[in-house]
Amino acid sequence: MTTDRIEKTIVLRAPRDRVWHAITDSKQFGTWVDPAIAKMQEAYAGQKFDCTIDRIEPMQLFSFRWHPFAIDPKLDYSAEPTTLVAFELAEVDGGTRLTITESGFDRIPLERRAKAFEANSGGWQKQTELLSKYLAR
């Protein structure tokens, strides 16, 4: 088991262009969240969120950098290293394979690393489930 990267793969029963738009169109992206998840996120409403787009290769790859699990509004995370999140799409029989990878956890300060890894691992699992439900509509 690695502590530096999270990888989640799912085959979605939807064409690649539909999956692409679901993950890159902010209006669609915002509709995946179910009420229970939205309720859990209320505590962070209005909190600053920084991310930097890394690469966009339409219909294939969308990646960004961010500070994982940066949820304490009293802390300045800007001097910390970021992790890289990549959404990779590939056509497969019956749909689209989506691989979500977040890497770079070994560079996160030790006092935050395990919690960030655990939270994001569960978070990416939940995202794949929500996306699958959204695309099944």
N, C-alpha and C positions, 0 to 999 in steps of 0.2 A: 504494500500500500504506500502510495506517495503522499507526502504532506504539502507538496508544492502545487499540485493541480487537481482540479475537479473536472471530471468529464461525464457528461450525460448525453446519451444517444437515444433517439426515438424515431421510429418510422411513422410518419403522419400520413393518413389517407387523404391527401390533398395534393393538387399540383404544386410544383415548385414556386410558380409566380404567386399563388395564393399564400403560401407559407412566407415567402419573402415579404410581401406587403403586410402580413400580420405582425412580423417582427420589426419592420422598418418604418411603418406608417404610425406616427404617434397617436392618431385618433383610433386606429385599430388596436394598437398595443394597449391602450388604456381600457379597452373593453373586455380584456381577458379576466380581470380581477373579479373574483367572486366576493359577495358581501362579507364573509368571514375574514378574508385576507384584508379587505379594505378597513374593517374594524380594527384589525391588529396594527395597521399602519397609521391610524389617526394620531397617535402620539407624536409622529414625525411630521405632521402637517406644517408647512411653511419653513421647514428646515432646509438650509442650503445643501445642494447636491451638485457636486462637480464630477463631470466626466468629459473625456476627450475622445473624439472619434479617431480611431487608428487607421482603419481601412474600410473601403466600400468597393466590393467587386459585385455589381448587380447580379442577383439571382444565385450567387455563390458564397459570398463571405461578407459579413458585417462584423466589425470589431471595434471595441472601445476600451479605454483605460479608466479606472476609477479607484477610489479608496474603499476597500471592502469593509463592510460593517462599521462605517464611520457615522455612528448614531448619537454620540454625545455632543450636544450643541456647545458645551463649554470647552471642547478640545479643538485645536487647530491641527488638522490632518495634512495640511499642504506640504509639509516637509517630509512626510512619509513616502516611501515608494508606492506605486500603484500596482494593481494586478491588471492583466489583460483578459478581457472577455471576448470570445469569438463565437459567432454563430455561423456554422458551415452547413450548406445545403447541397444535397446531391440527389439526382433522380434515381429511384430504385423501382423495381417491380411493385406496383400497387400504391405508389405515392412518392413521398420525399423523405429522405433520411436527414434529420437535423441533429448535428452534434454541437453541443454547447460546451465550451472549454473555458475555464478560468484558471490562469496560471500566474505564478509569481508570489505565492504565499510565503515561501521561505525567506523572502526579503522583508516581510511585514514585521514590525517590532514584536519581539517574543511575548510581551505581556498581552498582545491583542491577537496574535496569530491563530491559536487554537480556536478561540471563539469565532473569529471571522471565518475560518475554514468550515467549522461546523454549521454556522448560520447560513453561509452561502451554499454549502452542499445541499442542505435541506431546501433552501430557496430555489435553486436551479431544478431540483427534482419537482417541486411544486409548479414551477413555471412550465415544465414540459407537460405536466398533467393538465394545467389550465389551457395551454395552447392546443392540446389535443381535443379538449372539450369544445373550445371555441371553433376550431376548424371542422368539427363534426356537425355543427349547426347547419 
